[in-house]
């Protein structure tokens, strides 16, 4: 990958937080359509003036007018949320290769082999955007993509536990991984050191009580580099760190498939988390949450477990609406299919759609964070 000169992300935000530069220099919306699967995530490379879209089995690189520059096709798995590494400009995305209904649906639609449970695996896919220069690039032969195994998520997905006196598959309700972002360590002192956060998918099982937390794994991206391997479909590799730097638990109440997308807000030093709302009546089932990155995590016992378990917990911010069980959040229609920082408290947020022919599209629209109870983001 050719060298790039990246202004340190926090310095860049500090310089622009009082300006209106995103609104002046970025388009209000960017549209890409005509896709077979729905959009899962977006990532903005502001310096190179590119934007990336994950359409489940396809990564698209476009300019800021929505013209497609290139794509990486036929990803044999579920490509989810994405984030730009501010240190090297590469794109990091969640990639699930699994045996459940999501994995089976993708395999059937693509005409590929269905993965069994024992071979289910979760990766961080790392894309070199500089090399994506034409449509239809091959992830195996064009050297544009490497993967790192998220061993912690694989172990929790494969594990069996007991809850409410019954044997349950998937510890913490883990369905895999999805939301990713780059941000400083929660409660850490080094504000210019960025880590990769990886959010679990969580099954929306309303009969268990041990799946009411969002689970976030935290990795040092410099450490991940030594584990990267090229792609070879049909071959499962487990090259990845055995443990994350930290594993955080955030109580939001259960949400359908956990953290879909999340984004770091450098202006407010907070994180915004978008989910598909849950179905448990004891919770408000918000679709958007936020938490303060300056808080000090607390090592404490988790709620709802048959066997007492202590983990590092973080708490939601005080903004938004106060719901049942003390949960704070917002009902917001967008964000679950993509949210990424644009600077100065602005974010591109995915508005997904399907046309009458069944083709999927994404309008990445520029919003500004307000934190207002009724309109947390305004276009």
Buried (B, 14 or more C-beta within 10 A) or exposed (E): EEEBEBEEBBEBBEEBBEEEBBEEBBBEEBBBBEBEBBBBBBBBBBBBEBBBBBBBBBBBBBEBEBEBBBBBBBBBBBBBBBBBBBBBBBBBBBBBBBBBEBBEBBBEEBEBEEBEEEEBBBBBBBBBBBBBEEBEBEBEEBEBBBBBBBBBBBEBBBEEBEBEEEEBBBBBBBBBBBBBBBBBBBBBEEBEEBBBBBBBBBBBBEEBBBBBBBBBBBBBBEBBEEBBBEBEBEEBBEBBBEEBBBBBBBBBBBBBBBBBBBBBBBBBBBBBBBBBBBBBEBBBBBBBBBBBBEBEBEEEEBBBBBEEBEBBBBBBBEBBBEBEEEBBBBBBEBBBBBBBBBBBBBBBBBBBBEEEEEEBBBBBBBBBBEBEEEEBBEE
